[in-house]
Amino acid sequence: MTYLDRESMAEDIRRRYDALTDYEQRVLAALLEVTDYELEETLDYVERGEYEFWAGVDSMAELAYKLVHDWEWGDPTVLENLDHYIYVDYEKLGEDLFAHGWRKTIHGMIKIW
């Protein structure tokens, strides 16, 4: 039977943490805030990149706005021209994002895959 050396484990976790970028360390903190994962399991998620993270986003509505205007849900130039014609309920869209796994943390918004 193999016995695990706790000192080596702690050193390994510290080494893995130190190898993360500042951004990844914020992701780790956000994941620890909204999950009940142990530190080692959370490090695994971060190292595998199994998350989406928006640092500094303070609300689900703000996340919804950013996803619509600044990221993947459309061409910002086209959307800017359509703003006068189409009303988007960012609060409701934010509720839907929450229902699909997005969570608010003190570090920003995060979703685990």
C-alpha positions as CSV (number, residue, x, y, z in Angstrom):
1,M,0.0,0.0,0.0
2,T,1.3,3.5,-0.9
3,Y,1.2,6.2,1.7
4,L,0.8,9.8,0.6
5,D,3.2,12.3,2.1
6,R,1.1,15.3,3.0
7,E,4.1,17.7,2.9
8,S,4.8,16.7,-0.7
9,M,1.1,17.0,-1.6
10,A,1.0,20.5,-0.2
11,E,4.2,21.4,-2.1
12,D,2.8,20.0,-5.3
13,I,-0.4,22.0,-5.0
14,R,1.7,25.2,-4.2
15,R,3.9,24.5,-7.2
16,R,0.8,24.1,-9.5
17,Y,-0.8,27.3,-8.1
18,D,2.4,29.3,-8.7
19,A,2.5,28.0,-12.3
20,L,-0.9,29.6,-12.9
21,T,-1.1,33.1,-14.5
22,D,-2.7,35.9,-12.5
23,Y,-5.8,35.5,-14.6
24,E,-5.9,31.7,-13.9
25,Q,-5.4,32.4,-10.2
26,R,-8.5,34.6,-10.2
27,V,-10.4,31.8,-12.1
28,L,-9.3,29.4,-9.3
29,A,-10.6,31.8,-6.6
30,A,-13.9,32.2,-8.5
31,L,-14.4,28.4,-8.8
32,L,-13.6,27.9,-5.1
33,E,-16.2,30.5,-4.3
34,V,-19.1,28.9,-6.2
35,T,-18.3,25.2,-6.0
36,D,-17.7,22.7,-3.3
37,Y,-14.7,21.3,-5.0
38,E,-11.4,20.6,-3.2
39,L,-8.4,22.7,-4.1
40,E,-6.7,20.0,-6.1
41,E,-9.9,19.2,-8.2
42,T,-10.3,22.9,-8.8
43,L,-6.7,23.2,-10.0
44,D,-7.5,20.4,-12.4
45,Y,-10.4,22.3,-14.0
46,V,-8.3,25.5,-14.3
47,E,-5.3,23.6,-15.8
48,R,-7.6,21.9,-18.3
49,G,-9.3,25.2,-19.2
50,E,-12.8,23.8,-18.6
51,Y,-14.5,27.1,-17.8
52,E,-15.4,30.5,-19.2
53,F,-14.6,33.5,-17.1
54,W,-15.3,37.2,-17.4
55,A,-13.2,39.1,-14.9
56,G,-14.7,42.3,-13.5
57,V,-18.3,41.7,-14.7
58,D,-20.6,42.5,-11.8
59,S,-24.1,41.3,-12.8
60,M,-25.8,38.7,-15.0
61,A,-27.3,41.6,-17.0
62,E,-23.9,43.0,-17.7
63,L,-22.6,39.6,-18.8
64,A,-25.6,39.3,-21.1
65,Y,-24.9,42.7,-22.6
66,K,-21.2,41.8,-23.1
67,L,-22.0,38.5,-24.7
68,V,-24.4,40.1,-27.1
69,H,-22.4,43.2,-28.0
70,D,-18.7,42.5,-27.3
71,W,-18.2,38.8,-27.9
72,E,-19.7,35.8,-29.7
73,W,-23.4,36.6,-30.3
74,G,-23.1,39.1,-33.1
75,D,-21.2,41.6,-35.0
76,P,-20.9,44.7,-32.8
77,T,-21.3,47.1,-35.7
78,V,-24.5,45.5,-36.9
79,L,-25.9,45.3,-33.3
80,E,-25.1,49.0,-32.7
81,N,-27.3,49.9,-35.8
82,L,-30.1,47.6,-34.6
83,D,-30.2,49.0,-31.0
84,H,-32.7,51.6,-32.1
85,Y,-35.1,48.9,-33.4
86,I,-34.7,45.9,-31.2
87,Y,-35.1,45.9,-27.4
88,V,-33.1,43.3,-25.6
89,D,-34.1,42.4,-22.0
90,Y,-30.6,41.9,-20.5
91,E,-32.0,41.2,-17.1
92,K,-34.1,38.3,-18.5
93,L,-31.2,37.1,-20.6
94,G,-29.0,37.2,-17.5
95,E,-31.5,35.0,-15.7
96,D,-31.3,32.5,-18.6
97,L,-27.5,32.6,-18.3
98,F,-27.7,31.7,-14.6
99,A,-30.1,28.8,-15.5
100,H,-27.4,27.6,-17.9
101,G,-24.7,27.5,-15.3
102,W,-23.1,30.9,-15.1
103,R,-22.4,32.1,-11.6
104,K,-21.5,35.5,-10.1
105,T,-18.4,35.7,-7.9
106,I,-16.5,38.6,-6.4
107,H,-13.9,38.1,-9.2
108,G,-16.3,38.1,-12.1
109,M,-18.7,35.7,-13.9
110,I,-17.8,32.0,-14.4
111,K,-19.2,28.9,-16.0
112,I,-17.8,25.4,-15.7
113,W,-18.1,23.0,-18.6
